[in-house]
């Protein structure tokens, strides 16, 4: 008996609708989580660079907690514990039908699953982004800081105009990797019943037993989305300045001497 994949079983009818809905949901929760994670990272970096020991200690505790606990456990906490602790009126409001709270493709974002998934992914990713940005800051030669201070630059100008641009350039590839991890880790939100791509693809197995075809399509969609987002971040991210040939030759001459 020869087995032949039946791609029509996943690329038509109800399975195709599930796949499209799951893909769009994964895209939207990844974008929402990335935005929140970016804002949190800016806040955490500002606190870490402040003169307050309490602020720096709070950032260290945040990073330690969220980097050293499983993401799935965090998502379960936000969904079953934290969300359940909200006032009942809030939960009723979020659980109601809101036509205005819908992304293109009829994907609702004002739901407990979407909010908890985006929030949990953002907190988890921010804990890693802080360390990547800090590593980039540490890679900037200290002489530049000393030179800027001697020229009368304020601490804010020093950070925004000199240190941070170079830090982001040096750490851009690891930072890009963290955002891509956020997108891939969104698959864990299926544990809280969030209807993202993995959740929707898993329904196909129960619907028509086309598990191989369904997960193959899902894997290709994750790959395509990752390559697309990674390409965008590489194309629009900070670029290292091109070294002039004259400077390169001078350095080679010095090394030879």
KEKE-3310 file (N, C-alpha, C; in steps of 0.2 Angstrom, whole numbers, plus 5000, padded with zeros to 4 digits):
npx = (5004:5003:5006:4999:5001:4987:4984:4974:4965:4969:4971:4959:4942:4935:4947:4957:4952:4954:4968:4972:4966:4973:4986:4985:4982:4993:5002:4997:4998:5011:5016:5009:5015:5028:5028:5024:5035:5046:5043:5043:5056:5063:5059:5065:5079:5081:5079:5089:5100:5099:5103:5098:5099:5088:5080:5089:5090:5077:5076:5085:5080:5068:5073:5079:5068:5060:5068:5072:5061:5049:5041:5029:5023:5022:5013:5002:5000:4997:4985:4976:4977:4981:4973:4961:4960:4956:4944:4927:4919:4927:4932:4920:4917:4928:4925:4914:4906:4915:4914:4922:4935:4943:4955:4960:4954:4945:4950:4949:4955:4953:4951:4952:4962:4970:4975:4982:4991:4999:5004:5011:5021:5027:5033:5042:5050:5056:5064:5075:5079:5083:5095:5102:5103:5110:5122:5126:5128:5139:5149:5153:5167:5175:5182:5175:5164:5171:5177:5165:5160:5170:5168:5157:5144:5128:5121:5110:5110:5122:5119:5108:5113:5126:5130:5119:5115:5126:5126:5115:5118:5128:5122:5112:5109:5107:5096:5087:5085:5079:5066:5061:5061:5051:5040:5040:5039:5026:5018:5017:5006:4995:4993:4984:4973:4973:4969:4980:4992:4997:4988:4976:4981:4982:4969:4965:4969:4960:4949:4950:4960:4972:4985:4999:5000:4994:5002:5014:5011:5009:5022:5029:5023:5027:5040:5041:5036:5045:5057:5052:5050:5063:5070:5065:5068:5082:5084:5079:5085:5099:5114:5131:5144:5153:5170:5183:5194:5206:5208:5208:5219:5229:5228:5231:5245:5250:5248:5257:5269)
npy = (4994:5011:5026:5042:5059:5070:5085:5093:5091:5100:5112:5117:5122:5120:5117:5125:5138:5138:5137:5150:5159:5155:5158:5173:5176:5173:5181:5194:5193:5192:5204:5213:5209:5211:5225:5229:5223:5230:5243:5240:5236:5248:5256:5247:5248:5261:5262:5253:5260:5271:5281:5275:5263:5255:5254:5248:5236:5231:5229:5219:5209:5207:5203:5191:5183:5182:5176:5164:5156:5144:5149:5144:5141:5154:5160:5152:5156:5170:5169:5160:5164:5178:5185:5180:5186:5199:5213:5208:5215:5220:5208:5204:5214:5212:5200:5202:5204:5214:5223:5233:5230:5222:5215:5216:5202:5197:5195:5195:5205:5209:5199:5187:5177:5182:5194:5190:5181:5190:5199:5190:5185:5197:5201:5191:5191:5204:5203:5196:5205:5216:5212:5210:5223:5229:5222:5226:5240:5238:5235:5246:5257:5263:5275:5283:5287:5295:5304:5311:5316:5325:5334:5340:5335:5331:5318:5312:5316:5309:5296:5294:5299:5294:5282:5273:5272:5265:5254:5247:5244:5236:5225:5221:5209:5199:5205:5205:5191:5188:5194:5186:5174:5177:5177:5163:5157:5160:5149:5142:5147:5140:5132:5139:5139:5148:5153:5152:5148:5135:5129:5130:5122:5109:5106:5101:5087:5081:5084:5078:5069:5073:5075:5075:5083:5095:5099:5101:5111:5121:5122:5127:5139:5146:5146:5154:5166:5169:5171:5182:5192:5193:5197:5210:5216:5216:5223:5236:5239:5246:5250:5245:5257:5258:5254:5265:5262:5267:5269:5256:5250:5258:5252:5239:5241:5246:5234:5226:5232)
npz = (5000:4995:5002:4998:5000:5003:4998:4996:5006:5016:5010:5006:5009:5026:5033:5026:5029:5043:5044:5038:5046:5058:5054:5052:5065:5072:5066:5070:5084:5086:5081:5090:5103:5100:5099:5112:5120:5115:5120:5134:5135:5133:5144:5154:5151:5153:5167:5172:5169:5177:5192:5203:5215:5219:5207:5198:5204:5204:5190:5188:5196:5188:5176:5180:5185:5173:5164:5168:5170:5163:5148:5145:5157:5162:5154:5157:5170:5168:5161:5169:5182:5184:5175:5180:5192:5189:5191:5191:5182:5172:5166:5161:5152:5143:5138:5131:5115:5103:5090:5085:5089:5081:5070:5053:5043:5052:5065:5081:5094:5107:5118:5131:5128:5118:5123:5135:5129:5121:5131:5139:5131:5127:5140:5143:5131:5133:5144:5139:5128:5135:5140:5128:5123:5133:5132:5119:5123:5131:5123:5116:5115:5129:5129:5120:5128:5138:5130:5125:5137:5141:5132:5136:5134:5139:5150:5144:5131:5127:5129:5119:5107:5105:5112:5112:5097:5092:5100:5097:5083:5085:5092:5084:5076:5086:5093:5083:5082:5094:5093:5082:5089:5098:5089:5085:5098:5100:5097:5109:5115:5112:5123:5131:5125:5114:5098:5088:5075:5077:5085:5077:5066:5072:5074:5062:5061:5070:5062:5049:5049:5042:5047:5043:5032:5036:5047:5040:5031:5040:5046:5035:5034:5046:5044:5032:5037:5047:5039:5032:5042:5048:5037:5034:5046:5045:5033:5036:5048:5059:5050:5049:5047:5032:5030:5025:5011:5012:5026:5030:5023:5030:5043:5040:5037:5049:5056:5050:5053)
capx = (5000:5007:5002:5000:4998:4981:4985:4967:4962:4971:4971:4952:4936:4936:4954:4960:4950:4958:4975:4972:4964:4979:4992:4984:4982:5000:5006:4995:5000:5018:5017:5007:5020:5035:5028:5024:5041:5050:5041:5046:5064:5065:5058:5070:5085:5081:5079:5095:5105:5098:5108:5095:5100:5082:5078:5093:5089:5071:5077:5089:5075:5063:5076:5080:5062:5057:5073:5073:5055:5047:5036:5022:5021:5021:5006:4996:4999:4993:4978:4972:4978:4981:4966:4955:4960:4954:4937:4922:4916:4933:4932:4914:4918:4933:4922:4909:4908:4916:4915:4928:4941:4945:4960:4958:4954:4941:4953:4948:4961:4950:4949:4957:4968:4975:4978:4987:4997:5003:5007:5016:5026:5031:5037:5047:5055:5059:5069:5081:5081:5087:5102:5105:5105:5116:5128:5128:5131:5146:5154:5155:5173:5174:5185:5170:5160:5175:5177:5159:5159:5175:5166:5151:5138:5124:5120:5104:5113:5127:5116:5104:5116:5132:5130:5113:5115:5131:5124:5110:5121:5132:5118:5106:5107:5104:5090:5082:5084:5074:5060:5059:5059:5044:5035:5040:5036:5018:5015:5015:5000:4990:4992:4979:4967:4973:4968:4985:4993:4998:4981:4972:4983:4981:4962:4964:4970:4954:4944:4950:4966:4977:4990:5006:4999:4992:5008:5019:5009:5010:5029:5031:5021:5031:5047:5040:5035:5051:5061:5050:5051:5070:5072:5063:5073:5089:5084:5078:5089:5105:5120:5138:5147:5158:5176:5186:5199:5212:5209:5209:5226:5233:5228:5235:5252:5252:5249:5263:5275)
capy = (5000:5017:5032:5048:5065:5073:5092:5096:5090:5105:5118:5119:5121:5122:5117:5131:5144:5138:5139:5157:5162:5154:5162:5180:5177:5172:5187:5200:5193:5193:5211:5216:5207:5215:5232:5229:5221:5236:5248:5238:5236:5255:5257:5244:5250:5268:5261:5250:5265:5276:5281:5272:5256:5251:5253:5243:5230:5229:5227:5213:5204:5206:5199:5184:5179:5180:5172:5158:5152:5142:5153:5141:5142:5161:5161:5149:5161:5176:5167:5157:5167:5185:5187:5178:5191:5205:5214:5204:5219:5220:5202:5203:5218:5209:5194:5204:5205:5221:5223:5238:5227:5217:5216:5213:5195:5195:5192:5199:5206:5210:5193:5185:5173:5187:5199:5186:5179:5196:5201:5185:5185:5203:5201:5186:5194:5210:5201:5195:5211:5221:5209:5211:5230:5230:5219:5231:5246:5237:5234:5253:5258:5268:5281:5288:5290:5299:5310:5315:5320:5330:5339:5344:5331:5328:5310:5310:5316:5304:5289:5294:5301:5291:5275:5269:5270:5260:5248:5244:5242:5230:5220:5220:5202:5195:5208:5202:5184:5188:5196:5180:5169:5179:5174:5156:5155:5161:5143:5139:5150:5135:5129:5143:5139:5153:5150:5154:5144:5128:5127:5128:5116:5103:5104:5097:5080:5078:5085:5074:5065:5075:5078:5077:5089:5101:5102:5103:5118:5126:5123:5131:5146:5148:5147:5160:5172:5171:5174:5189:5197:5193:5201:5217:5219:5217:5228:5242:5240:5250:5247:5247:5261:5255:5257:5267:5258:5271:5267:5249:5249:5260:5247:5233:5243:5246:5227:5223:5234)
capz = (5000:4995:5004:4995:5003:5001:5000:4995:5012:5020:5006:5004:5014:5032:5035:5024:5033:5050:5043:5036:5053:5063:5052:5054:5072:5074:5064:5074:5091:5086:5081:5096:5108:5099:5101:5120:5122:5114:5125:5141:5135:5133:5151:5158:5150:5157:5174:5173:5168:5182:5197:5209:5216:5219:5200:5195:5208:5201:5183:5189:5198:5183:5171:5183:5185:5167:5160:5171:5171:5157:5145:5145:5164:5163:5150:5161:5176:5166:5159:5174:5189:5184:5172:5184:5198:5188:5193:5186:5177:5167:5163:5157:5146:5138:5135:5126:5107:5101:5082:5083:5092:5076:5065:5046:5043:5057:5071:5087:5099:5114:5120:5136:5125:5114:5128:5139:5125:5119:5137:5142:5126:5128:5146:5142:5127:5135:5148:5134:5124:5139:5140:5122:5122:5138:5129:5114:5126:5134:5117:5114:5118:5135:5127:5117:5133:5141:5125:5125:5144:5141:5127:5139:5132:5144:5150:5139:5124:5127:5128:5113:5101:5104:5114:5109:5090:5091:5104:5093:5078:5087:5094:5080:5075:5092:5094:5078:5084:5100:5090:5079:5094:5100:5084:5086:5104:5101:5097:5115:5118:5111:5129:5135:5120:5109:5091:5083:5069:5079:5087:5071:5062:5076:5073:5056:5063:5072:5057:5043:5050:5038:5051:5040:5027:5040:5050:5034:5029:5046:5047:5030:5035:5051:5040:5028:5041:5050:5034:5030:5047:5048:5031:5036:5052:5042:5028:5039:5054:5058:5047:5051:5042:5028:5031:5019:5009:5015:5033:5030:5021:5036:5048:5038:5037:5056:5059:5047:5057)
cpx = (5004:5003:5004:4997:4992:4981:4978:4963:4964:4971:4964:4947:4938:4943:4958:4958:4953:4965:4976:4971:4970:4985:4991:4985:4989:5004:5004:4998:5007:5020:5015:5012:5026:5034:5028:5031:5046:5049:5044:5053:5067:5065:5064:5077:5086:5082:5086:5101:5105:5103:5104:5096:5094:5079:5082:5092:5082:5072:5081:5084:5070:5067:5077:5074:5060:5061:5073:5067:5052:5041:5029:5019:5019:5014:5001:4995:4995:4986:4973:4972:4977:4975:4960:4954:4957:4946:4933:4920:4921:4932:4925:4914:4923:4930:4917:4911:4909:4918:4921:4935:4943:4950:4957:4959:4949:4944:4952:4953:4959:4947:4954:4963:4973:4979:4984:4993:5002:5007:5013:5022:5031:5036:5043:5052:5059:5065:5076:5083:5085:5094:5106:5107:5110:5122:5131:5131:5138:5151:5156:5162:5172:5177:5180:5166:5165:5176:5171:5158:5164:5173:5159:5145:5134:5123:5115:5107:5118:5124:5112:5108:5123:5132:5125:5113:5120:5130:5119:5113:5125:5128:5112:5104:5104:5097:5085:5080:5079:5067:5057:5057:5052:5039:5034:5037:5029:5015:5013:5009:4994:4988:4986:4973:4967:4974:4973:4986:4993:4991:4977:4974:4982:4973:4961:4965:4964:4948:4944:4956:4972:4983:4997:5005:4998:4998:5014:5017:5010:5018:5031:5029:5025:5038:5046:5039:5041:5056:5059:5051:5059:5073:5071:5067:5080:5089:5083:5081:5095:5110:5126:5141:5153:5165:5179:5192:5206:5214:5211:5216:5231:5233:5232:5243:5254:5253:5255:5269:5275)
cpy = (5006:5023:5038:5054:5068:5081:5096:5096:5096:5112:5120:5118:5124:5122:5123:5137:5144:5140:5147:5161:5161:5158:5170:5181:5177:5179:5193:5199:5194:5201:5215:5215:5210:5222:5233:5228:5227:5241:5246:5238:5243:5257:5254:5246:5257:5267:5258:5255:5271:5276:5277:5265:5252:5250:5248:5236:5227:5226:5220:5207:5202:5201:5192:5180:5177:5176:5165:5154:5150:5147:5150:5142:5149:5162:5158:5153:5167:5175:5165:5161:5174:5188:5185:5183:5198:5206:5210:5209:5220:5214:5201:5208:5215:5203:5195:5204:5212:5221:5228:5235:5221:5219:5214:5205:5192:5192:5197:5199:5207:5204:5191:5181:5178:5191:5195:5183:5184:5198:5197:5185:5191:5203:5196:5188:5200:5208:5199:5201:5216:5218:5210:5218:5231:5227:5224:5238:5244:5236:5241:5255:5264:5275:5286:5291:5296:5306:5314:5319:5326:5336:5343:5341:5330:5321:5308:5310:5311:5297:5289:5295:5297:5284:5271:5267:5265:5254:5244:5241:5235:5224:5218:5213:5198:5198:5205:5195:5184:5190:5190:5175:5171:5176:5167:5153:5156:5154:5140:5142:5145:5132:5133:5143:5145:5150:5152:5148:5136:5125:5125:5122:5109:5101:5100:5089:5077:5079:5080:5069:5067:5078:5080:5083:5095:5104:5104:5110:5123:5127:5128:5138:5149:5150:5154:5166:5174:5174:5181:5194:5198:5198:5208:5220:5220:5222:5235:5244:5244:5246:5249:5251:5257:5259:5259:5263:5261:5269:5260:5247:5252:5255:5241:5235:5243:5239:5224:5225:5231)
cpz = (5000:4997:5000:4999:5000:5003:5000:5002:5017:5017:5003:5009:5020:5035:5033:5028:5040:5049:5042:5043:5058:5061:5054:5061:5075:5072:5069:5081:5092:5086:5087:5102:5107:5101:5109:5123:5121:5119:5132:5141:5136:5141:5155:5157:5154:5164:5176:5173:5173:5188:5203:5209:5216:5212:5197:5198:5205:5194:5184:5191:5192:5178:5174:5183:5178:5162:5162:5173:5164:5154:5146:5152:5165:5159:5154:5167:5174:5164:5165:5180:5188:5181:5176:5190:5196:5190:5188:5181:5171:5163:5158:5151:5141:5135:5131:5119:5106:5094:5081:5085:5087:5071:5058:5046:5048:5063:5076:5092:5106:5117:5126:5133:5122:5119:5132:5135:5123:5125:5139:5137:5126:5134:5145:5137:5129:5140:5145:5131:5129:5140:5134:5121:5127:5135:5123:5117:5129:5129:5114:5118:5124:5133:5123:5123:5137:5137:5125:5132:5144:5137:5130:5137:5139:5144:5145:5132:5122:5125:5121:5107:5100:5106:5111:5102:5089:5095:5100:5086:5079:5089:5090:5078:5080:5094:5089:5080:5090:5097:5086:5084:5097:5096:5085:5092:5105:5100:5104:5118:5116:5118:5133:5130:5115:5102:5086:5078:5071:5081:5082:5067:5066:5075:5067:5057:5065:5067:5052:5043:5045:5042:5048:5036:5031:5044:5045:5032:5034:5047:5041:5031:5041:5048:5036:5032:5045:5045:5032:5035:5048:5043:5032:5041:5049:5038:5031:5046:5053:5054:5049:5045:5038:5029:5025:5017:5012:5022:5034:5029:5027:5041:5047:5039:5044:5059:5056:5051:5064)
residu = (UNK:UNK:UNK:UNK:UNK:UNK:UNK:UNK:UNK:UNK:UNK:UNK:UNK:UNK:UNK:UNK:UNK:UNK:UNK:UNK:UNK:UNK:UNK:UNK:UNK:UNK:UNK:UNK:UNK:UNK:UNK:UNK:UNK:UNK:UNK:UNK:UNK:UNK:UNK:UNK:UNK:UNK:UNK:UNK:UNK:UNK:UNK:UNK:UNK:UNK:UNK:UNK:UNK:UNK:UNK:UNK:UNK:UNK:UNK:UNK:UNK:UNK:UNK:UNK:UNK:UNK:UNK:UNK:UNK:UNK:UNK:UNK:UNK:UNK:UNK:UNK:UNK:UNK:UNK:UNK:UNK:UNK:UNK:UNK:UNK:UNK:UNK:UNK:UNK:UNK:UNK:UNK:UNK:UNK:UNK:UNK:UNK:UNK:UNK:UNK:UNK:UNK:UNK:UNK:UNK:UNK:UNK:UNK:UNK:UNK:UNK:UNK:UNK:UNK:UNK:UNK:UNK:UNK:UNK:UNK:UNK:UNK:UNK:UNK:UNK:UNK:UNK:UNK:UNK:UNK:UNK:UNK:UNK:UNK:UNK:UNK:UNK:UNK:UNK:UNK:UNK:UNK:UNK:UNK:UNK:UNK:UNK:UNK:UNK:UNK:UNK:UNK:UNK:UNK:UNK:UNK:UNK:UNK:UNK:UNK:UNK:UNK:UNK:UNK:UNK:UNK:UNK:UNK:UNK:UNK:UNK:UNK:UNK:UNK:UNK:UNK:UNK:UNK:UNK:UNK:UNK:UNK:UNK:UNK:UNK:UNK:UNK:UNK:UNK:UNK:UNK:UNK:UNK:UNK:UNK:UNK:UNK:UNK:UNK:UNK:UNK:UNK:UNK:UNK:UNK:UNK:UNK:UNK:UNK:UNK:UNK:UNK:UNK:UNK:UNK:UNK:UNK:UNK:UNK:UNK:UNK:UNK:UNK:UNK:UNK:UNK:UNK:UNK:UNK:UNK:UNK:UNK:UNK:UNK:UNK:UNK:UNK:UNK:UNK:UNK:UNK:UNK:UNK:UNK:UNK:UNK:UNK:UNK:UNK:UNK:UNK:UNK:UNK:UNK:UNK:UNK:UNK)
# end
